[in-house]
Amino acid sequence: MTQPIDPNSHDAASNFMPDPEWLSATGRGVTVAMIDSGVDATHPDLSGRIAEEVGARIEGKKVTFSPVDDGDLAGHGTACAGIITQLAPEAKIASIRVLGASGSGDAQVFLAGLEYAVKQRFKIINLSLGTTKPQFFAPLHDLLDRAYQAGCIVVAAANNLPQPSFPSIFSSSLISVVKSEEPDPLKFRFHYGEVIELTAPGVSVRTPWVGGGYRTLTGNSFACPHITGLLARLVERHPELTPFQAKSALYAIARSNSADGVQLG
């Protein structure tokens, strides 16, 4: 039985600690929107777990989304989705394809994909991608504020290169993640006060790949879905969890993992 959270309580407003049963949750009833390169729905790790597959269509200056059935164009999305379902095997994935076969795409299409997910009010949104183009700072910031107000918990990967990317630096309205060498996803760390607050496994991670196989990959992209998968467990137990409460819960879990599970700035 899920435990209700009183949004007006002191615990909910400051430092919410979920009940221990979240550890045995499987993500049942939770759909994660994954904005990426698509998914290989035939992969054994993902079969039966894909709730929706849509892809971007550009008509003039307008970006629309419609159902697609040609899977993952680059492999990146399948890898990220597989990490999520490894941690939350009963969670569903809504694939919103914005990247092409090269694993890159137009920032305007990325923005449209995020807006699509927010309008659909997906509870959790995984962004293992971003843009460094400064002209998208303001529109992405506004959209992330809308997501926050809509109750969408957005998880974004930091840039792999030593320069800021958007939206991962918008730490007030989302959960940002950078890779660590720690292999255990439950031993993530929370660096309070840093721009990128969370570290999660992202070095030599075994992931599904298109065509039914697997690859061992390294990058912030693959740290991000580890946190997303854990959030799917939390949301199963606490469906009304707000973005603020989600970050508070992660902070509390990291702090309780070990004495050095969190670094205070």
Buried (B, 14 or more C-beta within 10 A) or exposed (E): EBEEBEEEEEEBBEEBEBEEEBEEBBBBBBBBBBBBBBBBBEBEBBEEBBEBBBBBEEEEEEBEBEEBEEBBBBBBBBBBBBBBBBBBBBBBBBBBBBBBEEBEBBBBBBBBBBBBBBEBEBBBBBBBBBBEEEEBBEBBBEBBEBBBEBBBBBBBBBBBEEEBBBBBBBBEBBBBBBBBEBEEBBBBBBBEEBEBBBBBBBBEBBBBBBEEEEEEBBBBBBBBBBBBBBBBBBBBBBEBBBBBBBBBBBBBBBBEBEEEBBEEE
